[in-house]
């Protein structure tokens, strides 16, 4: 009986897709029977509750994940050059990927396909938020060039942790805390590290609980979205272009950017051999949507197929699972721009740079598990003044995009491992 029950279990991504369909049906039905008010009062609040739960877990998740990730780099004391080199390359990859995402979002402008009257209605719905954002932009222009430091360093960490818009301050405190933890004697640090290991497991389990509610949340959000759009089909055209923009950007990173890096810095590794070795890893990552679960497969491929030393792969790849989120950073940049475009929020250059900076930092703290991006994306939206409810626009079609960005993430991890390994071997040959 138990085996039969397991076989009949519907995967979460299919549940979310069914929830999306159910929400569309509910919304269209409500429009036909003129029950929009009923949807607004009795259905939409469940979607808003799901969004609030994502926001609830954001601060604990980013803090615990960052502290655990940085404190886990204790081997840097032994491999200081390897550790520094690894982190710098990962940071460069994330920055390039996020910049690529912003460029793709600005060029494609998928949000412009939404009916202008509908977009104006959404803008009226969020007119308070948009007005506050415009006022904040004017205030920033009047402040000095170094005022951004006040937005990074918190005056009160408790106050900063109580507001998702202050996430940058929480990130600063988490990194400072983790670095200090690395520098104290190991016997004193161990109890704290063990505590954060346990907290990390608890937080990830809470994320799992919340993500399991996604089908209900998506159904409620989609029903409200359909009634808000009055059944207008332009949102689905916009979503199609949005998904295509994300897919094109992801494929460009996987099959243009990474091969270019291998050709330039991969030493004796041929691009063709790298791509051939990565196909099974990408397929596994695409299927599981988890960089962490794919890690053993990634290590096996890099060591056996690409001849990366075990010393390098066992150090570089596990760090990549926590730190290197190229696909996630690219996706988040496009998603934020798309939501802003649909809601009629015009982002200035300084605000786009803020999106870039926040996307880079937040993607580092994204857990390598299915659905972890929902939490981080809700946090980033809030931090740049875009209503987190905008997630309703994209969450229904996120599963295939999540699978694709995981494949990008693990490919980037392997590319960095190859580059570092070949560089070390070249130095060894030169010294001998």
C-alpha positions in Angstrom: 0.0 0.0 0.0 2.8 2.4 0.9 4.6 1.7 -2.4 1.4 2.3 -4.3 0.9 5.5 -2.5 4.4 6.6 -3.3 3.9 5.8 -7.0 0.8 7.9 -7.1 2.4 11.0 -5.4 2.3 14.0 -7.8 5.7 15.8 -8.0 5.6 19.3 -6.5 6.3 21.0 -9.8 3.2 19.3 -11.3 1.2 20.3 -8.3 2.3 24.0 -8.8 1.4 23.7 -12.5 -2.0 22.3 -11.6 -2.5 25.0 -9.1 -1.7 27.6 -11.8 -4.4 26.0 -14.1 -6.9 25.8 -11.2 -6.3 29.5 -10.5 -6.9 30.4 -14.1 -10.1 28.4 -14.1 -11.3 30.0 -10.9 -10.5 33.5 -12.2 -12.2 33.0 -15.5 -15.3 31.5 -13.8 -15.4 34.4 -11.5 -15.3 36.8 -14.4 -18.2 35.0 -16.1 -20.4 35.0 -13.0 -19.3 38.5 -11.9 -17.8 37.1 -8.7 -14.6 39.2 -8.7 -15.3 40.5 -5.2 -15.6 36.9 -3.9 -12.2 36.1 -5.3 -10.7 39.2 -3.8 -12.2 38.5 -0.4 -12.0 34.7 -0.1 -9.3 33.4 -2.5 -6.6 36.1 -3.0 -5.8 36.3 0.8 -4.5 32.7 0.7 -2.0 33.8 -2.0 -1.0 36.8 0.0 -0.5 34.6 3.0 1.9 32.4 1.0 3.9 35.5 0.0 4.1 36.6 3.6 5.4 33.2 4.6 8.2 33.6 2.0 9.0 37.0 3.4 8.9 35.6 7.0 11.7 33.1 6.3 13.9 35.3 4.2 15.9 37.0 6.9 16.7 33.8 8.9 17.5 32.0 5.7 19.9 34.5 4.3 21.6 35.0 7.7 22.1 31.4 8.6 23.0 30.3 5.1 25.7 33.0 4.8 27.2 32.4 8.2 27.3 28.6 7.5 28.8 29.1 4.0 31.5 31.5 5.1 32.4 29.7 8.3 32.6 26.5 6.2 35.6 28.0 4.4 37.9 27.1 7.3 40.1 25.2 4.9 41.1 28.6 3.4 43.7 28.8 6.2 45.3 25.8 4.6 44.6 26.7 1.0 44.6 30.5 1.3 45.6 31.1 -2.3 43.2 28.5 -3.6 40.4 29.9 -1.5 40.9 33.5 -2.5 41.2 32.6 -6.2 38.0 30.4 -6.0 36.0 33.1 -4.4 37.2 35.9 -6.7 36.4 33.8 -9.9 33.0 32.8 -8.5 32.2 36.5 -7.7 33.2 37.5 -11.3 31.0 34.8 -12.8 28.0 35.9 -10.7 28.6 39.5 -11.6 28.8 38.8 -15.3 25.7 36.5 -15.2 23.7 39.1 -13.3 24.8 41.8 -15.7 23.8 39.6 -18.6 20.4 39.1 -17.1 19.8 42.8 -16.7 20.9 43.4 -20.3 18.6 40.7 -21.6 15.7 42.1 -19.5 16.3 45.6 -20.8 16.6 44.5 -24.4 13.6 42.1 -24.5 11.3 44.2 -22.3 8.8 41.4 -21.9 6.6 43.4 -19.5 5.8 45.8 -22.4 3.5 43.2 -24.0 1.0 43.6 -21.2 -2.1 45.6 -22.1 -1.4 49.3 -21.2 -4.8 49.8 -19.6 -4.3 46.7 -17.4 -0.8 47.9 -16.5 -2.2 51.3 -15.6 -4.7 49.5 -13.4 -1.9 47.6 -11.6 0.1 50.8 -11.3 -2.9 52.4 -9.6 -3.2 49.5 -7.3 0.4 50.0 -6.1 0.4 53.8 -6.5 1.4 54.3 -2.9 4.5 52.0 -3.3 5.5 53.6 -6.5 5.1 57.1 -5.1 7.3 56.2 -2.1 9.9 54.8 -4.5 10.0 58.0 -6.5 10.4 60.0 -3.4 13.2 57.8 -2.2 14.9 58.2 -5.5 14.8 62.0 -5.2 16.2 61.8 -1.7 19.1 59.6 -2.9 20.0 62.1 -5.6 20.2 64.8 -3.0 22.5 62.8 -0.7 26.3 62.6 -0.9 28.2 59.9 -2.9 29.2 57.9 0.2 25.7 57.8 1.7 25.3 54.2 0.5 27.6 53.2 3.4 24.7 54.0 5.7 22.6 51.5 3.8 25.2 48.8 4.3 26.2 49.1 7.9 23.3 48.7 10.3 23.0 50.9 13.4 20.9 48.3 15.1 20.9 44.7 13.8 17.7 43.9 15.5 16.0 46.7 13.8 17.6 45.8 10.4 16.4 42.2 10.8 12.9 43.3 11.4 12.6 44.8 7.9 13.2 42.9 4.6 14.1 46.1 2.9 17.2 46.2 5.1 18.5 42.9 3.9 21.8 44.4 2.8 22.6 45.3 6.4 21.8 41.8 7.5 24.1 40.4 4.8 26.9 42.7 6.1 26.4 41.6 9.7 26.3 37.9 8.6 29.6 38.2 6.8 31.2 40.1 9.6 29.9 37.5 12.1 31.2 34.6 10.0 34.6 36.1 9.4 35.0 36.7 13.2 33.9 33.1 13.8 36.7 31.9 11.4 39.3 33.9 13.3 38.7 32.7 16.9 40.2 29.4 18.2 38.6 26.3 16.7 37.6 24.8 20.0 35.6 28.0 20.8 34.1 28.3 17.3 33.0 24.7 17.1 29.9 25.0 19.3 28.7 28.0 17.3 29.4 26.3 14.0 27.5 23.2 15.2 24.6 25.5 16.3 24.4 27.1 12.8 24.6 23.6 11.2 21.5 22.7 13.1 19.8 26.0 12.5 20.5 25.6 8.7 18.8 22.2 8.7 15.8 23.7 10.6 15.5 26.7 8.3 15.7 24.5 5.2 13.0 22.2 6.6 10.8 25.3 7.2 11.5 26.4 3.6 10.4 22.9 2.5 7.1 23.3 4.5 6.4 26.6 2.9 7.2 25.5 -0.6 4.8 22.6 -0.2 2.0 25.2 0.1 3.0 26.7 -3.2 0.3 24.9 -5.2 -2.4 26.6 -3.0 -0.6 29.9 -3.0 -0.1 29.8 -6.8 -3.8 28.9 -7.4 -5.0 31.8 -5.2 -2.5 34.3 -6.7 -3.3 33.3 -10.3 -7.1 33.5 -9.7 -6.6 37.1 -8.4 -4.3 37.9 -11.3 -6.9 36.7 -13.9 -9.6 38.8 -12.3 -7.3 41.8 -12.0 -6.5 41.5 -15.7 -10.2 41.1 -16.6 -9.3 37.9 -18.6 -7.0 39.9 -20.9 -4.6 37.5 -22.6 -1.7 39.9 -22.9 -0.2 38.7 -19.6 0.3 35.3 -21.1 2.0 36.7 -24.1 4.3 38.7 -21.8 4.9 35.5 -19.7 5.9 33.6 -22.9 8.4 36.3 -23.9 9.7 36.5 -20.3 10.3 32.7 -20.2 12.0 32.8 -23.6 14.2 35.7 -22.4 15.3 33.7 -19.4 15.9 30.6 -21.5 18.0 32.4 -24.1 20.0 34.1 -21.4 20.6 30.7 -19.6 21.7 28.9 -22.8 24.0 31.8 -23.8 25.7 31.5 -20.4 26.0 27.7 -20.6 27.0 27.3 -24.2 28.8 30.6 -25.0 30.2 32.2 -21.8 31.4 29.0 -20.1 33.0 27.5 -23.2 34.7 30.9 -23.8 36.2 30.7 -20.3 37.3 27.2 -20.9 39.0 28.1 -24.2 40.8 31.1 -22.6 41.7 29.7 -19.2 41.0 25.9 -19.4 44.5 24.9 -20.4 44.5 21.5 -22.1 40.8 21.0 -21.6 39.0 21.2 -24.9 35.6 22.9 -25.1 34.1 19.9 -26.8 35.3 17.6 -24.0 34.0 19.9 -21.4 30.5 20.1 -22.9 30.4 16.4 -23.4 31.3 15.8 -19.8 28.7 18.3 -18.6 25.7 16.9 -20.5 24.9 14.2 -17.9 25.5 16.6 -15.0 23.2 19.2 -16.6 20.5 16.7 -17.2 20.7 15.5 -13.6 20.6 19.0 -12.3 17.7 19.9 -14.6 15.8 16.9 -13.3 16.4 17.5 -9.6 16.5 21.3 -9.5 19.1 21.0 -6.7 22.8 21.9 -6.9 23.4 20.2 -3.6 21.9 16.9 -4.8 23.9 17.1 -8.0 27.2 17.7 -6.3 28.4 14.0 -6.3 27.6 13.8 -10.0 29.5 17.0 -10.7 32.5 15.9 -8.7 32.6 12.5 -10.5 32.4 14.2 -14.0 35.1 16.8 -13.3 37.5 14.2 -11.8 36.9 11.3 -14.1 36.0 13.0 -17.4 38.0 16.2 -17.2 40.9 15.0 -15.0 40.5 17.7 -12.4 42.5 16.8 -9.2 40.5 15.6 -6.3 42.1 18.2 -4.1 40.7 21.0 -6.3 37.3 19.4 -6.9 36.6 18.6 -3.3 37.4 22.2 -2.3 36.0 24.3 -5.2 32.8 22.4 -6.0 31.2 22.3 -2.5 31.9 26.0 -2.1 30.2 26.6 -5.5 27.0 24.9 -4.3 26.7 27.7 -1.7 28.4 30.7 -3.4 28.2 30.3 -7.2 24.7 30.9 -8.4 25.2 32.2 -11.9 21.9 31.0 -13.3 20.0 32.3 -10.2 21.6 35.7 -10.4 20.8 36.0 -14.2 17.2 34.8 -13.6 16.6 37.1 -10.6 17.7 40.2 -12.6 15.3 39.3 -15.5 12.5 38.5 -13.1 12.8 41.8 -11.2 12.9 43.9 -14.4 9.9 42.0 -15.8 7.8 42.6 -12.6 8.8 46.2 -12.6 7.8 46.6 -16.2 4.4 45.0 -15.7 3.7 47.2 -12.7 4.7 50.3 -14.5 7.7 51.0 -12.2 10.4 52.8 -14.2 13.8 52.0 -12.7 16.6 54.6 -13.0 20.2 53.7 -13.7 21.1 53.9 -10.0 18.1 51.7 -9.2 19.2 49.2 -11.9 22.7 49.1 -10.4 21.1 48.5 -7.0 19.2 45.5 -8.5 22.5 44.3 -9.9 24.3 44.6 -6.5 21.4 43.0 -4.5 21.0 40.2 -7.0 24.7 39.4 -6.7 24.7 39.4 -2.9 21.4 37.6 -2.5 22.1 34.9 -5.1 25.2 33.9 -3.0 22.8 33.1 -0.1 20.3 31.1 -2.2 20.1 27.5 -0.9 20.8 24.8 -3.4 17.3 23.3 -3.1 14.2 23.4 -5.2 12.1 26.5 -4.5 14.8 28.3 -2.5 14.8 31.2 -5.1 11.2 32.1 -4.2 12.3 33.3 -0.8 15.3 35.2 -2.0 13.4 36.8 -4.9 10.6 38.0 -2.5 13.3 39.6 -0.4 15.1 41.3 -3.3 11.9 42.7 -4.6 11.1 44.3 -1.3 14.6 45.6 -0.9 14.3 47.7 -4.1 10.8 48.9 -3.5 8.8 46.5 -5.7 5.8 44.9 -4.1 6.5 41.2 -3.3 3.0 40.4 -4.6 4.5 40.8 -8.0 5.8 37.2 -7.6 2.2 36.2 -8.6 3.2 37.1 -12.2 6.0 34.6 -12.5 5.7 31.9 -9.9 3.3 29.7 -11.9 5.8 29.1 -14.7 8.9 29.1 -12.5 9.5 25.3 -12.3 11.0 24.8 -15.7 13.1 27.9 -15.3 14.2 26.7 -11.9 15.4 23.5 -13.5 17.3 25.4 -16.2 19.1 27.8 -13.8 20.2 24.8 -11.7 21.8 23.3 -14.8 23.6 26.6 -15.3 24.8 26.8 -11.7 26.4 23.3 -11.7 28.0 24.0 -15.1 29.6 27.2 -13.7 30.9 25.3 -10.7 32.6 22.7 -13.0 34.0 25.5 -15.2 35.7 27.2 -12.3 37.1 23.9 -11.0 38.6 23.3 -14.5 40.1 26.7 -14.7 41.7 26.6 -11.2 43.0 23.1 -11.7 44.6 23.9 -15.1 46.1 27.0 -13.7 47.7 25.1 -10.8 49.1 22.4 -13.1 50.6 25.1 -15.3 52.3 26.7 -12.4 53.6 23.3 -11.3 55.1 22.6 -14.7 56.7 26.1 -14.8 58.3 25.6 -11.4 59.8 22.3 -12.4 
